[in-house]
Each structure stands twice: as C-alpha cells, then as structure tokens.
Amino acid sequence: MNKCLNGFFKACRDDMEYQLSEEAFAESCEANNYEFLSNGTLFN
C-alpha cells in the first residue's frame, strides 16, 4: 500500500514541477497562440 501511495505522490510532485517549468509555459503559449511584447505584456 505504501509503495502505491509513494508512487502516486511522486507522480503528482513530478507533474507539478513540470507544470511550473519554463518548458510547460512555452508549450502552453505555443498551443494557445499566445504572443508577448518585449515588456512581457500579452499581445492581443
């Protein structure tokens, strides 16, 4: 049981770390066609 729970929590932690990464941000921006100005403002 502990092995199962440890695996679950590790997967949750790994996913959270990925979601907060620059790689995930870049992929999300590309997938949603977000573009930004040089000052970081979202370009509409």
PDB file as gemmi writes it, atoms N, CA and C in Angstrom:
CRYST1    1.000    1.000    1.000  90.00  90.00  90.00 P 1                      
ATOM      1  N   MET A   1       0.823  -1.193   0.000  1.00  0.00           N  
ATOM      2  CA  MET A   1       0.000   0.000   0.000  1.00  0.00           C  
ATOM      3  C   MET A   1       0.869   1.260   0.000  1.00  0.00           C  
ATOM      4  N   ASN A   2       1.905   1.283   0.856  1.00  0.00           N  
ATOM      5  CA  ASN A   2       2.787   2.448   0.916  1.00  0.00           C  
ATOM      6  C   ASN A   2       3.498   2.678  -0.407  1.00  0.00           C  
ATOM      7  N   LYS A   3       3.909   1.588  -1.058  1.00  0.00           N  
ATOM      8  CA  LYS A   3       4.595   1.711  -2.347  1.00  0.00           C  
ATOM      9  C   LYS A   3       3.672   2.367  -3.378  1.00  0.00           C  
ATOM     10  N   CYS A   4       2.418   1.987  -3.362  1.00  0.00           N  
ATOM     11  CA  CYS A   4       1.430   2.562  -4.278  1.00  0.00           C  
ATOM     12  C   CYS A   4       1.236   4.053  -3.993  1.00  0.00           C  
ATOM     13  N   LEU A   5       1.061   4.401  -2.739  1.00  0.00           N  
ATOM     14  CA  LEU A   5       0.868   5.805  -2.372  1.00  0.00           C  
ATOM     15  C   LEU A   5       2.106   6.638  -2.677  1.00  0.00           C  
ATOM     16  N   ASN A   6       3.283   6.091  -2.394  1.00  0.00           N  
ATOM     17  CA  ASN A   6       4.517   6.812  -2.699  1.00  0.00           C  
ATOM     18  C   ASN A   6       4.642   7.069  -4.195  1.00  0.00           C  
ATOM     19  N   GLY A   7       4.272   6.082  -5.006  1.00  0.00           N  
ATOM     20  CA  GLY A   7       4.298   6.254  -6.455  1.00  0.00           C  
ATOM     21  C   GLY A   7       3.324   7.328  -6.912  1.00  0.00           C  
ATOM     22  N   PHE A   8       2.138   7.332  -6.330  1.00  0.00           N  
ATOM     23  CA  PHE A   8       1.134   8.336  -6.671  1.00  0.00           C  
ATOM     24  C   PHE A   8       1.621   9.742  -6.329  1.00  0.00           C  
ATOM     25  N   PHE A   9       2.150   9.915  -5.111  1.00  0.00           N  
ATOM     26  CA  PHE A   9       2.607  11.241  -4.697  1.00  0.00           C  
ATOM     27  C   PHE A   9       3.825  11.692  -5.486  1.00  0.00           C  
ATOM     28  N   LYS A  10       4.684  10.760  -5.877  1.00  0.00           N  
ATOM     29  CA  LYS A  10       5.831  11.117  -6.716  1.00  0.00           C  
ATOM     30  C   LYS A  10       5.347  11.599  -8.077  1.00  0.00           C  
ATOM     31  N   ALA A  11       4.359  10.911  -8.648  1.00  0.00           N  
ATOM     32  CA  ALA A  11       3.810  11.325  -9.939  1.00  0.00           C  
ATOM     33  C   ALA A  11       3.168  12.705  -9.828  1.00  0.00           C  
ATOM     34  N   CYS A  12       2.459  12.959  -8.739  1.00  0.00           N  
ATOM     35  CA  CYS A  12       1.851  14.284  -8.524  1.00  0.00           C  
ATOM     36  C   CYS A  12       2.922  15.360  -8.414  1.00  0.00           C  
ATOM     37  N   ARG A  13       3.978  15.082  -7.646  1.00  0.00           N  
ATOM     38  CA  ARG A  13       5.062  16.052  -7.463  1.00  0.00           C  
ATOM     39  C   ARG A  13       5.776  16.322  -8.790  1.00  0.00           C  
ATOM     40  N   ASP A  14       6.056  15.254  -9.543  1.00  0.00           N  
ATOM     41  CA  ASP A  14       6.725  15.412 -10.834  1.00  0.00           C  
ATOM     42  C   ASP A  14       5.874  16.227 -11.801  1.00  0.00           C  
ATOM     43  N   ASP A  15       4.563  15.978 -11.803  1.00  0.00           N  
ATOM     44  CA  ASP A  15       3.674  16.731 -12.684  1.00  0.00           C  
ATOM     45  C   ASP A  15       3.621  18.197 -12.281  1.00  0.00           C  
ATOM     46  N   MET A  16       3.579  18.469 -11.006  1.00  0.00           N  
ATOM     47  CA  MET A  16       3.539  19.855 -10.529  1.00  0.00           C  
ATOM     48  C   MET A  16       4.819  20.591 -10.909  1.00  0.00           C  
ATOM     49  N   GLU A  17       5.957  19.929 -10.751  1.00  0.00           N  
ATOM     50  CA  GLU A  17       7.228  20.544 -11.130  1.00  0.00           C  
ATOM     51  C   GLU A  17       7.244  20.866 -12.621  1.00  0.00           C  
ATOM     52  N   TYR A  18       6.709  19.950 -13.440  1.00  0.00           N  
ATOM     53  CA  TYR A  18       6.650  20.195 -14.879  1.00  0.00           C  
ATOM     54  C   TYR A  18       5.720  21.370 -15.189  1.00  0.00           C  
ATOM     55  N   GLN A  19       4.549  21.405 -14.564  1.00  0.00           N  
ATOM     56  CA  GLN A  19       3.584  22.472 -14.833  1.00  0.00           C  
ATOM     57  C   GLN A  19       4.141  23.851 -14.508  1.00  0.00           C  
ATOM     58  N   LEU A  20       5.088  23.920 -13.578  1.00  0.00           N  
ATOM     59  CA  LEU A  20       5.697  25.192 -13.187  1.00  0.00           C  
ATOM     60  C   LEU A  20       6.973  25.504 -13.967  1.00  0.00           C  
ATOM     61  N   SER A  21       7.336  24.642 -14.917  1.00  0.00           N  
ATOM     62  CA  SER A  21       8.585  24.812 -15.654  1.00  0.00           C  
ATOM     63  C   SER A  21       8.418  25.762 -16.842  1.00  0.00           C  
ATOM     64  N   GLU A  22       9.536  26.291 -17.301  1.00  0.00           N  
ATOM     65  CA  GLU A  22       9.522  27.146 -18.494  1.00  0.00           C  
ATOM     66  C   GLU A  22       9.086  26.352 -19.718  1.00  0.00           C  
ATOM     67  N   GLU A  23       9.452  25.083 -19.760  1.00  0.00           N  
ATOM     68  CA  GLU A  23       9.071  24.226 -20.889  1.00  0.00           C  
ATOM     69  C   GLU A  23       7.549  24.126 -21.006  1.00  0.00           C  
ATOM     70  N   ALA A  24       6.879  23.892 -19.898  1.00  0.00           N  
ATOM     71  CA  ALA A  24       5.415  23.794 -19.915  1.00  0.00           C  
ATOM     72  C   ALA A  24       4.790  25.124 -20.303  1.00  0.00           C  
ATOM     73  N   PHE A  25       5.349  26.221 -19.796  1.00  0.00           N  
ATOM     74  CA  PHE A  25       4.839  27.546 -20.142  1.00  0.00           C  
ATOM     75  C   PHE A  25       4.977  27.795 -21.643  1.00  0.00           C  
ATOM     76  N   ALA A  26       6.137  27.481 -22.198  1.00  0.00           N  
ATOM     77  CA  ALA A  26       6.369  27.689 -23.627  1.00  0.00           C  
ATOM     78  C   ALA A  26       5.421  26.838 -24.466  1.00  0.00           C  
ATOM     79  N   GLU A  27       5.226  25.591 -24.071  1.00  0.00           N  
ATOM     80  CA  GLU A  27       4.315  24.711 -24.809  1.00  0.00           C  
ATOM     81  C   GLU A  27       2.879  25.224 -24.741  1.00  0.00           C  
ATOM     82  N   SER A  28       2.471  25.703 -23.587  1.00  0.00           N  
ATOM     83  CA  SER A  28       1.122  26.241 -23.425  1.00  0.00           C  
ATOM     84  C   SER A  28       0.923  27.484 -24.287  1.00  0.00           C  
ATOM     85  N   CYS A  29       1.913  28.371 -24.297  1.00  0.00           N  
ATOM     86  CA  CYS A  29       1.820  29.587 -25.110  1.00  0.00           C  
ATOM     87  C   CYS A  29       1.734  29.245 -26.588  1.00  0.00           C  
ATOM     88  N   GLU A  30       2.540  28.292 -27.018  1.00  0.00           N  
ATOM     89  CA  GLU A  30       2.523  27.899 -28.427  1.00  0.00           C  
ATOM     90  C   GLU A  30       1.195  27.245 -28.796  1.00  0.00           C  
ATOM     91  N   ALA A  31       0.694  26.378 -27.941  1.00  0.00           N  
ATOM     92  CA  ALA A  31      -0.562  25.675 -28.212  1.00  0.00           C  
ATOM     93  C   ALA A  31      -1.747  26.632 -28.278  1.00  0.00           C  
ATOM     94  N   ASN A  32      -1.683  27.723 -27.512  1.00  0.00           N  
ATOM     95  CA  ASN A  32      -2.783  28.686 -27.463  1.00  0.00           C  
ATOM     96  C   ASN A  32      -2.530  29.939 -28.292  1.00  0.00           C  
ATOM     97  N   ASN A  33      -1.442  29.917 -29.061  1.00  0.00           N  
ATOM     98  CA  ASN A  33      -1.068  31.046 -29.923  1.00  0.00           C  
ATOM     99  C   ASN A  33      -0.924  32.357 -29.151  1.00  0.00           C  
ATOM    100  N   TYR A  34      -0.392  32.279 -27.929  1.00  0.00           N  
ATOM    101  CA  TYR A  34      -0.129  33.489 -27.150  1.00  0.00           C  
ATOM    102  C   TYR A  34       1.153  34.134 -27.657  1.00  0.00           C  
ATOM    103  N   GLU A  35       1.139  35.436 -27.786  1.00  0.00           N  
ATOM    104  CA  GLU A  35       2.326  36.196 -28.160  1.00  0.00           C  
ATOM    105  C   GLU A  35       2.477  37.340 -27.169  1.00  0.00           C  
ATOM    106  N   PHE A  36       3.725  37.719 -26.918  1.00  0.00           N  
ATOM    107  CA  PHE A  36       4.005  38.735 -25.913  1.00  0.00           C  
ATOM    108  C   PHE A  36       4.855  39.846 -26.498  1.00  0.00           C  
ATOM    109  N   LEU A  37       4.657  41.046 -25.992  1.00  0.00           N  
ATOM    110  CA  LEU A  37       5.503  42.179 -26.346  1.00  0.00           C  
ATOM    111  C   LEU A  37       6.827  42.049 -25.600  1.00  0.00           C  
ATOM    112  N   SER A  38       7.807  42.857 -25.974  1.00  0.00           N  
ATOM    113  CA  SER A  38       9.129  42.762 -25.349  1.00  0.00           C  
ATOM    114  C   SER A  38       9.099  43.063 -23.851  1.00  0.00           C  
ATOM    115  N   ASN A  39       8.069  43.784 -23.387  1.00  0.00           N  
ATOM    116  CA  ASN A  39       7.969  44.079 -21.950  1.00  0.00           C  
ATOM    117  C   ASN A  39       7.199  42.995 -21.189  1.00  0.00           C  
ATOM    118  N   GLY A  40       6.781  41.942 -21.879  1.00  0.00           N  
ATOM    119  CA  GLY A  40       6.087  40.832 -21.242  1.00  0.00           C  
ATOM    120  C   GLY A  40       4.578  40.909 -21.289  1.00  0.00           C  
ATOM    121  N   THR A  41       4.024  41.988 -21.826  1.00  0.00           N  
ATOM    122  CA  THR A  41       2.575  42.149 -21.931  1.00  0.00           C  
ATOM    123  C   THR A  41       2.035  41.223 -23.016  1.00  0.00           C  
ATOM    124  N   LEU A  42       0.908  40.586 -22.733  1.00  0.00           N  
ATOM    125  CA  LEU A  42       0.268  39.715 -23.709  1.00  0.00           C  
ATOM    126  C   LEU A  42      -0.181  40.535 -24.904  1.00  0.00           C  
ATOM    127  N   PHE A  43       0.188  40.092 -26.103  1.00  0.00           N  
ATOM    128  CA  PHE A  43      -0.187  40.775 -27.334  1.00  0.00           C  
ATOM    129  C   PHE A  43      -1.519  40.225 -27.798  1.00  0.00           C  
ATOM    130  N   ASN A  44      -2.483  41.102 -28.051  1.00  0.00           N  
ATOM    131  CA  ASN A  44      -3.815  40.674 -28.499  1.00  0.00           C  
ATOM    132  C   ASN A  44      -3.907  40.685 -29.979  1.00  0.00           C  
TER     133      ASN A  44                                                      
END                                                                             
